[in-house]
Amino acid sequence: TSQSGSHYVPPPPQPWKFLGLYVYGWHGLLMWITWSVLGMVQLVSARYFKHKYTWNKTLHIVSGSILFCTLIGAFLVIFRKMNWTIKLELLHTKLGNLTVLLGVGIIAPACGNI
């Protein structure tokens, strides 16, 4: 209902919440899993288990694939929250994009020959 002379003002949007975590919580959790847990599995499997060639390569490929999917998921969660735009004026965004570009675009291909 509206009163005469007043305009309808919609309620403010509610933050997106899934399984008890808000969007920034999901983004942070996925990035933490990606870089801390799966990144460590990548390093350990490539460096310290070279002598276990049969399962080392499988572990490295599987964890790398999960890492990539988790990274894309974390990006899409926050990208959706930001109305499908990248706001490069934020320091966090600049550093995050630089980290992903260095990790995926330069360091990973350079380490392709374990």
The first five atom37 places (N, CA, C, CB, O) and aatype in JSON, in Angstrom:
{
  "aatype": [16, 15, 5, 15, 7, 15, 8, 18, 19, 14, 14, 14, 14, 5, 14, 17, 11, 13, 10, 7, 10, 18, 19, 18, 7, 17, 8, 7, 10, 10, 12, 17, 9, 16, 17, 15, 19, 10, 7, 12, 19, 5, 10, 19, 15, 0, 1, 18, 13, 11, 8, 11, 18, 16, 17, 2, 11, 16, 10, 8, 9, 19, 15, 7, 15, 9, 10, 13, 4, 16, 10, 9, 7, 0, 13, 10, 19, 9, 13, 1, 11, 12, 2, 17, 16, 9, 11, 10, 6, 10, 10, 8, 16, 11, 10, 7, 2, 10, 16, 19, 10, 10, 7, 19, 7, 9, 9, 0, 14, 0, 4, 7, 2, 9],
  "atom_mask": [
    [1, 1, 1, 1, 1],
    [1, 1, 1, 1, 1],
    [1, 1, 1, 1, 1],
    [1, 1, 1, 1, 1],
    [1, 1, 1, 0, 1],
    [1, 1, 1, 1, 1],
    [1, 1, 1, 1, 1],
    [1, 1, 1, 1, 1],
    [1, 1, 1, 1, 1],
    [1, 1, 1, 1, 1],
    [1, 1, 1, 1, 1],
    [1, 1, 1, 1, 1],
    [1, 1, 1, 1, 1],
    [1, 1, 1, 1, 1],
    [1, 1, 1, 1, 1],
    [1, 1, 1, 1, 1],
    [1, 1, 1, 1, 1],
    [1, 1, 1, 1, 1],
    [1, 1, 1, 1, 1],
    [1, 1, 1, 0, 1],
    [1, 1, 1, 1, 1],
    [1, 1, 1, 1, 1],
    [1, 1, 1, 1, 1],
    [1, 1, 1, 1, 1],
    [1, 1, 1, 0, 1],
    [1, 1, 1, 1, 1],
    [1, 1, 1, 1, 1],
    [1, 1, 1, 0, 1],
    [1, 1, 1, 1, 1],
    [1, 1, 1, 1, 1],
    [1, 1, 1, 1, 1],
    [1, 1, 1, 1, 1],
    [1, 1, 1, 1, 1],
    [1, 1, 1, 1, 1],
    [1, 1, 1, 1, 1],
    [1, 1, 1, 1, 1],
    [1, 1, 1, 1, 1],
    [1, 1, 1, 1, 1],
    [1, 1, 1, 0, 1],
    [1, 1, 1, 1, 1],
    [1, 1, 1, 1, 1],
    [1, 1, 1, 1, 1],
    [1, 1, 1, 1, 1],
    [1, 1, 1, 1, 1],
    [1, 1, 1, 1, 1],
    [1, 1, 1, 1, 1],
    [1, 1, 1, 1, 1],
    [1, 1, 1, 1, 1],
    [1, 1, 1, 1, 1],
    [1, 1, 1, 1, 1],
    [1, 1, 1, 1, 1],
    [1, 1, 1, 1, 1],
    [1, 1, 1, 1, 1],
    [1, 1, 1, 1, 1],
    [1, 1, 1, 1, 1],
    [1, 1, 1, 1, 1],
    [1, 1, 1, 1, 1],
    [1, 1, 1, 1, 1],
    [1, 1, 1, 1, 1],
    [1, 1, 1, 1, 1],
    [1, 1, 1, 1, 1],
    [1, 1, 1, 1, 1],
    [1, 1, 1, 1, 1],
    [1, 1, 1, 0, 1],
    [1, 1, 1, 1, 1],
    [1, 1, 1, 1, 1],
    [1, 1, 1, 1, 1],
    [1, 1, 1, 1, 1],
    [1, 1, 1, 1, 1],
    [1, 1, 1, 1, 1],
    [1, 1, 1, 1, 1],
    [1, 1, 1, 1, 1],
    [1, 1, 1, 0, 1],
    [1, 1, 1, 1, 1],
    [1, 1, 1, 1, 1],
    [1, 1, 1, 1, 1],
    [1, 1, 1, 1, 1],
    [1, 1, 1, 1, 1],
    [1, 1, 1, 1, 1],
    [1, 1, 1, 1, 1],
    [1, 1, 1, 1, 1],
    [1, 1, 1, 1, 1],
    [1, 1, 1, 1, 1],
    [1, 1, 1, 1, 1],
    [1, 1, 1, 1, 1],
    [1, 1, 1, 1, 1],
    [1, 1, 1, 1, 1],
    [1, 1, 1, 1, 1],
    [1, 1, 1, 1, 1],
    [1, 1, 1, 1, 1],
    [1, 1, 1, 1, 1],
    [1, 1, 1, 1, 1],
    [1, 1, 1, 1, 1],
    [1, 1, 1, 1, 1],
    [1, 1, 1, 1, 1],
    [1, 1, 1, 0, 1],
    [1, 1, 1, 1, 1],
    [1, 1, 1, 1, 1],
    [1, 1, 1, 1, 1],
    [1, 1, 1, 1, 1],
    [1, 1, 1, 1, 1],
    [1, 1, 1, 1, 1],
    [1, 1, 1, 0, 1],
    [1, 1, 1, 1, 1],
    [1, 1, 1, 0, 1],
    [1, 1, 1, 1, 1],
    [1, 1, 1, 1, 1],
    [1, 1, 1, 1, 1],
    [1, 1, 1, 1, 1],
    [1, 1, 1, 1, 1],
    [1, 1, 1, 1, 1],
    [1, 1, 1, 0, 1],
    [1, 1, 1, 1, 1],
    [1, 1, 1, 1, 1]
  ],
  "atom_positions": [
    [[0.85, -1.19, 0.0], [0.0, 0.0, 0.0], [0.88, 1.23, 0.0], [-0.96, 0.01, 1.22], [2.01, 1.22, 0.49]],
    [[0.35, 2.28, -0.55], [1.14, 3.52, -0.57], [0.28, 4.64, -0.01], [1.63, 3.86, -2.0], [-0.94, 4.66, -0.16]],
    [[0.95, 5.56, 0.61], [0.26, 6.73, 1.12], [0.3, 7.79, 0.03], [0.9, 7.24, 2.44], [1.2, 7.8, -0.81]],
    [[-0.67, 8.66, 0.05], [-0.71, 9.69, -0.99], [0.52, 10.59, -0.86], [-2.02, 10.53, -0.9], [0.87, 11.03, 0.23]],
    [[1.15, 10.85, -2.0], [2.31, 11.73, -2.01], [3.62, 11.05, -1.66], [0.0, 0.0, 0.0], [4.66, 11.71, -1.67]],
    [[3.62, 9.76, -1.35], [4.89, 9.08, -1.02], [5.17, 8.0, -2.06], [4.84, 8.46, 0.41], [4.26, 7.47, -2.69]],
    [[6.41, 7.7, -2.22], [6.85, 6.69, -3.17], [7.26, 5.43, -2.43], [8.01, 7.22, -4.04], [7.73, 5.47, -1.29]],
    [[7.06, 4.32, -3.11], [7.45, 3.04, -2.52], [8.98, 2.93, -2.51], [6.82, 1.86, -3.3], [9.63, 3.13, -3.53]],
    [[9.53, 2.62, -1.37], [10.96, 2.39, -1.25], [11.14, 0.92, -0.89], [11.62, 3.34, -0.16], [10.7, 0.47, 0.17]],
    [[11.78, 0.16, -1.79], [11.95, -1.27, -1.5], [12.88, -1.48, -0.32], [12.49, -2.01, -2.74], [13.74, -0.64, -0.04]],
    [[12.72, -2.59, 0.39], [13.63, -2.85, 1.5], [15.04, -3.09, 0.99], [13.14, -4.07, 2.32], [15.22, -3.51, -0.15]],
    [[16.05, -2.82, 1.82], [17.43, -3.03, 1.37], [17.67, -4.53, 1.1], [18.44, -2.5, 2.42], [17.08, -5.38, 1.77]],
    [[18.53, -4.84, 0.14], [18.77, -6.26, -0.15], [19.43, -6.96, 1.04], [19.66, -6.4, -1.41], [20.28, -6.39, 1.72]],
    [[19.02, -8.17, 1.25], [19.6, -8.96, 2.34], [20.88, -9.62, 1.83], [18.6, -10.03, 2.86], [20.96, -10.03, 0.67]],
    [[21.89, -9.74, 2.71], [23.11, -10.4, 2.27], [22.84, -11.86, 1.95], [24.2, -10.29, 3.34], [22.05, -12.53, 2.62]],
    [[23.51, -12.35, 0.92], [23.34, -13.73, 0.49], [23.97, -14.65, 1.53], [23.97, -13.96, -0.9], [25.12, -14.47, 1.91]],
    [[23.19, -15.64, 1.99], [23.66, -16.54, 3.04], [23.36, -17.96, 2.62], [22.99, -16.21, 4.4], [22.27, -18.26, 2.13]],
    [[24.33, -18.85, 2.82], [24.19, -20.26, 2.47], [24.89, -21.08, 3.53], [24.76, -20.56, 1.05], [26.07, -20.87, 3.81]],
    [[24.18, -22.03, 4.12], [24.72, -22.9, 5.17], [25.38, -22.12, 6.3], [25.72, -23.87, 4.58], [26.41, -22.53, 6.83]],
    [[24.78, -20.99, 6.66], [25.25, -20.23, 7.81], [26.38, -19.25, 7.52], [0.0, 0.0, 0.0], [26.79, -18.52, 8.42]],
    [[26.89, -19.22, 6.3], [27.98, -18.29, 5.96], [27.49, -17.27, 4.95], [29.2, -19.06, 5.41], [26.76, -17.59, 4.01]],
    [[27.91, -16.03, 5.17], [27.62, -14.99, 4.2], [28.6, -15.08, 3.03], [27.68, -13.59, 4.86], [29.57, -15.83, 3.11]],
    [[28.34, -14.35, 1.98], [29.12, -14.46, 0.75], [30.61, -14.21, 0.99], [28.59, -13.47, -0.29], [31.44, -14.91, 0.41]],
    [[30.96, -13.25, 1.81], [32.37, -13.0, 2.06], [33.0, -14.14, 2.84], [32.55, -11.68, 2.81], [34.18, -14.45, 2.67]],
    [[32.21, -14.76, 3.71], [32.71, -15.94, 4.43], [33.0, -17.09, 3.5], [0.0, 0.0, 0.0], [34.02, -17.77, 3.64]],
    [[32.09, -17.33, 2.54], [32.32, -18.39, 1.55], [33.54, -18.1, 0.7], [31.09, -18.57, 0.66], [34.36, -18.98, 0.45]],
    [[33.66, -16.86, 0.25], [34.81, -16.47, -0.56], [36.11, -16.7, 0.22], [34.69, -14.99, -1.0], [37.06, -17.29, -0.3]],
    [[36.13, -16.25, 1.46], [37.33, -16.42, 2.29], [37.63, -17.88, 2.58], [0.0, 0.0, 0.0], [38.79, -18.3, 2.52]],
    [[36.6, -18.66, 2.88], [36.81, -20.09, 3.16], [37.34, -20.82, 1.94], [35.5, -20.73, 3.63], [38.27, -21.62, 2.05]],
    [[36.74, -20.55, 0.78], [37.21, -21.21, -0.45], [38.63, -20.79, -0.8], [36.27, -20.89, -1.61], [39.43, -21.63, -1.24]],
    [[38.96, -19.53, -0.63], [40.33, -19.09, -0.91], [41.33, -19.69, 0.09], [40.41, -17.55, -0.88], [42.44, -20.06, -0.29]],
    [[40.94, -19.79, 1.34], [41.82, -20.4, 2.34], [42.08, -21.86, 2.01], [41.2, -20.28, 3.74], [43.22, -22.32, 2.06]],
    [[41.01, -22.6, 1.66], [41.18, -24.01, 1.28], [42.08, -24.1, 0.05], [39.81, -24.67, 1.0], [42.97, -24.96, -0.02]],
    [[41.86, -23.23, -0.91], [42.63, -23.26, -2.15], [44.11, -23.04, -1.89], [42.12, -22.21, -3.12], [44.94, -23.86, -2.29]],
    [[44.46, -21.94, -1.24], [45.86, -21.57, -1.11], [46.56, -22.26, 0.06], [45.99, -20.09, -0.95], [47.74, -22.59, -0.06]],
    [[45.88, -22.5, 1.16], [46.55, -23.1, 2.31], [46.59, -24.61, 2.23], [45.86, -22.68, 3.58], [47.67, -25.21, 2.29]],
    [[45.45, -25.24, 2.1], [45.39, -26.69, 2.14], [45.85, -27.3, 0.81], [43.96, -27.16, 2.46], [46.82, -28.06, 0.77]],
    [[45.16, -26.95, -0.27], [45.48, -27.57, -1.56], [46.82, -27.09, -2.1], [44.39, -27.27, -2.57], [47.52, -27.86, -2.76]],
    [[47.17, -25.84, -1.83], [48.49, -25.36, -2.24], [49.61, -26.13, -1.56], [0.0, 0.0, 0.0], [50.62, -26.44, -2.19]],
    [[49.43, -26.44, -0.28], [50.43, -27.22, 0.44], [50.51, -28.65, -0.1], [50.1, -27.24, 1.94], [51.6, -29.2, -0.21]],
    [[49.38, -29.24, -0.43], [49.39, -30.58, -1.04], [50.16, -30.54, -2.35], [47.94, -31.09, -1.27], [50.92, -31.47, -2.64]],
    [[49.97, -29.49, -3.13], [50.7, -29.36, -4.39], [52.21, -29.3, -4.16], [50.24, -28.12, -5.14], [52.98, -30.0, -4.82]],
    [[52.63, -28.46, -3.23], [54.06, -28.32, -2.94], [54.67, -29.61, -2.41], [54.28, -27.21, -1.94], [55.73, -30.04, -2.87]],
    [[54.0, -30.22, -1.45], [54.53, -31.44, -0.84], [54.57, -32.58, -1.84], [53.7, -31.84, 0.38], [55.56, -33.32, -1.9]],
    [[53.52, -32.74, -2.62], [53.5, -33.85, -3.58], [54.54, -33.66, -4.68], [52.11, -33.98, -4.19], [55.08, -34.64, -5.19]],
    [[54.81, -32.42, -5.06], [55.78, -32.17, -6.13], [57.22, -32.25, -5.63], [55.54, -30.81, -6.75], [58.11, -32.7, -6.35]],
    [[57.45, -31.81, -4.4], [58.83, -31.72, -3.93], [59.28, -32.92, -3.12], [59.0, -30.49, -3.12], [60.36, -33.47, -3.37]],
    [[58.48, -33.34, -2.16], [58.95, -34.33, -1.19], [58.55, -35.76, -1.53], [58.44, -33.98, 0.16], [59.01, -36.69, -0.87]],
    [[57.71, -35.95, -2.52], [57.31, -37.3, -2.88], [57.69, -37.64, -4.33], [55.81, -37.48, -2.69], [57.0, -38.42, -4.98]],
    [[58.77, -37.05, -4.81], [59.22, -37.35, -6.17], [59.56, -38.82, -6.34], [60.44, -36.5, -6.53], [59.36, -39.39, -7.41]],
    [[60.05, -39.44, -5.28], [60.45, -40.86, -5.35], [59.25, -41.8, -5.4], [61.32, -41.2, -4.15], [59.4, -42.98, -5.74]],
    [[58.07, -41.32, -5.08], [56.84, -42.12, -5.15], [56.1, -41.77, -6.43], [55.93, -41.87, -3.89], [54.98, -41.25, -6.38]],
    [[56.7, -42.06, -7.55], [56.22, -41.57, -8.83], [54.8, -42.02, -9.15], [57.14, -42.01, -9.91], [54.03, -41.25, -9.73]],
    [[54.43, -43.25, -8.8], [53.13, -43.77, -9.24], [51.97, -43.0, -8.65], [53.01, -45.23, -8.87], [51.08, -42.59, -9.4]],
    [[51.94, -42.78, -7.36], [50.79, -42.08, -6.77], [51.05, -40.59, -6.6], [50.45, -42.69, -5.42], [50.1, -39.83, -6.44]],
    [[52.3, -40.17, -6.65], [52.63, -38.75, -6.53], [51.99, -37.94, -7.65], [54.14, -38.56, -6.53], [51.38, -36.9, -7.4]],
    [[52.13, -38.42, -8.87], [51.57, -37.68, -10.01], [50.06, -37.63, -9.94], [52.01, -38.32, -11.33], [49.45, -36.61, -10.26]],
    [[49.44, -38.74, -9.53], [47.98, -38.77, -9.42], [47.51, -37.79, -8.35], [47.5, -40.19, -9.08], [46.57, -37.02, -8.59]],
    [[48.15, -37.8, -7.18], [47.79, -36.87, -6.11], [47.96, -35.43, -6.57], [48.64, -37.14, -4.84], [47.12, -34.57, -6.3]],
    [[49.05, -35.16, -7.27], [49.33, -33.81, -7.72], [48.29, -33.34, -8.75], [50.74, -33.74, -8.32], [47.83, -32.2, -8.68]],
    [[47.92, -34.2, -9.67], [46.94, -33.85, -10.69], [45.55, -33.67, -10.09], [46.89, -34.92, -11.79], [44.84, -32.71, -10.42]],
    [[45.15, -34.58, -9.21], [43.81, -34.49, -8.6], [43.71, -33.25, -7.71], [43.5, -35.77, -7.78], [42.73, -32.51, -7.8]],
    [[44.71, -33.02, -6.84], [44.64, -31.86, -5.95], [44.74, -30.56, -6.76], [45.78, -31.92, -4.9], [44.11, -29.56, -6.4]],
    [[45.5, -30.56, -7.84], [45.58, -29.37, -8.69], [44.26, -29.08, -9.38], [0.0, 0.0, 0.0], [43.87, -27.92, -9.52]],
    [[43.57, -30.13, -9.8], [42.26, -29.95, -10.44], [41.23, -29.43, -9.44], [41.77, -31.27, -11.05], [40.44, -28.54, -9.76]],
    [[41.24, -29.97, -8.22], [40.33, -29.49, -7.18], [40.68, -28.05, -6.81], [40.4, -30.4, -5.93], [39.78, -27.23, -6.6]],
    [[41.97, -27.74, -6.73], [42.42, -26.39, -6.43], [41.88, -25.41, -7.47], [43.96, -26.33, -6.37], [41.36, -24.35, -7.13]],
    [[42.01, -25.77, -8.73], [41.54, -24.9, -9.8], [40.03, -24.68, -9.72], [41.91, -25.49, -11.17], [39.57, -23.55, -9.85]],
    [[39.27, -25.74, -9.5], [37.81, -25.61, -9.4], [37.4, -24.79, -8.19], [37.15, -27.0, -9.33], [36.46, -23.99, -8.27]],
    [[38.09, -24.97, -7.06], [37.8, -24.2, -5.85], [38.12, -22.72, -6.07], [38.6, -24.75, -4.66], [37.37, -21.85, -5.61]],
    [[39.21, -22.45, -6.75], [39.59, -21.08, -7.05], [38.54, -20.41, -7.94], [40.97, -21.04, -7.73], [38.15, -19.27, -7.7]],
    [[38.1, -21.11, -8.96], [37.06, -20.57, -9.84], [35.76, -20.36, -9.06], [36.82, -21.51, -11.05], [35.08, -19.35, -9.26]],
    [[35.42, -21.3, -8.18], [34.22, -21.17, -7.36], [34.27, -19.95, -6.46], [0.0, 0.0, 0.0], [33.29, -19.21, -6.35]],
    [[35.41, -19.73, -5.8], [35.56, -18.56, -4.92], [35.46, -17.27, -5.72], [36.92, -18.62, -4.17], [34.88, -16.28, -5.27]],
    [[36.04, -17.28, -6.92], [35.95, -16.1, -7.78], [34.51, -15.83, -8.19], [36.83, -16.27, -9.03], [34.05, -14.69, -8.14]],
    [[33.79, -16.87, -8.6], [32.4, -16.68, -9.05], [31.49, -16.22, -7.92], [31.86, -17.98, -9.64], [30.59, -15.42, -8.15]],
    [[31.72, -16.73, -6.7], [30.91, -16.31, -5.55], [31.03, -14.81, -5.34], [31.34, -17.08, -4.26], [30.03, -14.11, -5.18]],
    [[32.27, -14.31, -5.34], [32.46, -12.88, -5.07], [32.12, -12.04, -6.3], [33.9, -12.61, -4.62], [31.66, -10.9, -6.17]],
    [[32.35, -12.59, -7.49], [32.04, -11.88, -8.73], [30.53, -11.65, -8.83], [32.54, -12.67, -9.96], [30.09, -10.59, -9.25]],
    [[29.74, -12.66, -8.43], [28.28, -12.51, -8.41], [27.86, -11.44, -7.4], [27.61, -13.86, -8.07], [26.98, -10.63, -7.68]],
    [[28.5, -11.45, -6.24], [28.18, -10.49, -5.2], [28.45, -9.06, -5.67], [28.99, -10.78, -3.94], [27.73, -8.13, -5.29]],
    [[29.48, -8.88, -6.49], [29.86, -7.57, -6.98], [29.15, -7.21, -8.28], [31.36, -7.5, -7.18], [29.64, -6.39, -9.06]],
    [[27.99, -7.82, -8.52], [27.18, -7.55, -9.71], [27.95, -7.79, -11.01], [26.67, -6.11, -9.68], [27.83, -7.03, -11.97]],
    [[28.74, -8.85, -11.02], [29.47, -9.3, -12.21], [30.45, -8.25, -12.71], [28.49, -9.65, -13.3], [30.67, -8.14, -13.92]],
    [[31.04, -7.48, -11.8], [32.07, -6.51, -12.17], [33.28, -6.7, -11.26], [31.53, -5.04, -12.07], [33.16, -7.19, -10.14]],
    [[34.44, -6.31, -11.75], [35.67, -6.34, -10.95], [35.98, -4.91, -10.58], [36.86, -7.01, -11.73], [36.21, -4.07, -11.45]],
    [[36.0, -4.62, -9.3], [36.25, -3.27, -8.81], [37.74, -3.14, -8.48], [35.36, -2.95, -7.56], [38.16, -3.45, -7.37]],
    [[38.51, -2.67, -9.45], [39.96, -2.6, -9.29], [40.44, -1.48, -8.39], [40.6, -2.46, -10.62], [41.64, -1.35, -8.15]],
    [[39.52, -0.66, -7.89], [39.96, 0.4, -6.98], [40.26, -0.13, -5.57], [38.9, 1.49, -6.9], [40.85, 0.57, -4.76]],
    [[39.84, -1.36, -5.28], [40.1, -1.95, -3.97], [41.45, -2.65, -3.95], [38.98, -2.95, -3.6], [41.78, -3.38, -4.89]],
    [[42.24, -2.43, -2.91], [43.56, -3.06, -2.79], [43.43, -4.58, -2.75], [44.29, -2.56, -1.55], [44.23, -5.29, -3.37]],
    [[42.44, -5.08, -2.03], [42.23, -6.52, -1.94], [42.01, -7.13, -3.33], [41.02, -6.83, -1.02], [42.54, -8.19, -3.64]],
    [[41.24, -6.45, -4.16], [40.98, -6.93, -5.52], [42.25, -6.91, -6.36], [39.9, -6.08, -6.18], [42.51, -7.86, -7.11]],
    [[43.03, -5.86, -6.24], [44.28, -5.78, -7.01], [45.23, -6.9, -6.62], [44.96, -4.41, -6.79], [45.78, -7.59, -7.48]],
    [[45.42, -7.09, -5.32], [46.34, -8.14, -4.85], [45.8, -9.53, -5.17], [46.57, -8.01, -3.35], [46.57, -10.43, -5.52]],
    [[44.5, -9.71, -5.05], [43.9, -11.01, -5.36], [44.05, -11.38, -6.82], [0.0, 0.0, 0.0], [44.41, -12.51, -7.14]],
    [[43.78, -10.43, -7.7], [43.94, -10.69, -9.13], [45.4, -10.94, -9.49], [43.4, -9.52, -9.94], [45.7, -11.8, -10.32]],
    [[46.32, -10.19, -8.89], [47.74, -10.4, -9.14], [48.17, -11.79, -8.68], [48.57, -9.32, -8.43], [48.93, -12.46, -9.37]],
    [[47.7, -12.21, -7.52], [48.04, -13.53, -7.0], [47.54, -14.63, -7.92], [47.47, -13.72, -5.61], [48.27, -15.58, -8.22]],
    [[46.32, -14.51, -8.37], [45.76, -15.53, -9.27], [46.52, -15.54, -10.59], [44.25, -15.28, -9.52], [46.86, -16.61, -11.1]],
    [[46.79, -14.37, -11.15], [47.52, -14.31, -12.42], [48.92, -14.89, -12.29], [47.6, -12.86, -12.91], [49.36, -15.64, -13.17]],
    [[49.61, -14.57, -11.21], [50.95, -15.13, -11.01], [50.89, -16.63, -10.79], [51.63, -14.45, -9.83], [51.68, -17.38, -11.36]],
    [[49.96, -17.06, -9.95], [49.86, -18.49, -9.62], [49.43, -19.35, -10.77], [0.0, 0.0, 0.0], [50.01, -20.4, -11.02]],
    [[48.41, -18.92, -11.47], [47.84, -19.72, -12.55], [48.55, -19.46, -13.88], [46.34, -19.45, -12.69], [48.76, -20.38, -14.67]],
    [[48.91, -18.21, -14.12], [49.45, -17.86, -15.42], [50.95, -18.0, -15.58], [0.0, 0.0, 0.0], [51.43, -18.25, -16.69]],
    [[51.71, -17.86, -14.49], [53.17, -17.87, -14.63], [53.82, -19.01, -13.86], [53.74, -16.55, -14.14], [54.59, -19.79, -14.43]],
    [[53.52, -19.12, -12.56], [54.21, -20.09, -11.72], [53.83, -21.51, -12.07], [53.92, -19.82, -10.25], [54.7, -22.37, -12.2]],
    [[52.53, -21.79, -12.23], [52.1, -23.16, -12.52], [52.67, -23.67, -13.84], [50.58, -23.24, -12.56], [53.19, -24.79, -13.86]],
    [[52.6, -22.92, -14.95], [53.21, -23.42, -16.18], [54.73, -23.6, -16.08], [52.89, -22.5, -17.31], [55.29, -24.51, -16.67]],
    [[55.38, -22.72, -15.32], [56.83, -22.82, -15.16], [57.23, -24.06, -14.38], [57.38, -21.59, -14.48], [58.33, -24.58, -14.55]],
    [[56.32, -24.54, -13.52], [56.6, -25.74, -12.71], [56.02, -26.99, -13.36], [56.01, -25.57, -11.3], [55.93, -28.04, -12.72]],
    [[55.64, -26.91, -14.6], [55.02, -28.05, -15.27], [55.88, -29.29, -15.34], [0.0, 0.0, 0.0], [55.36, -30.41, -15.37]],
    [[57.19, -29.14, -15.36], [58.1, -30.29, -15.4], [58.61, -30.54, -13.98], [59.3, -30.06, -16.4], [59.65, -30.02, -13.59]],
    [[57.88, -31.34, -13.24], [58.23, -31.59, -11.84], [59.45, -32.47, -11.78], [57.05, -32.25, -11.07], [59.92, -32.81, -10.69]]
  ]
}
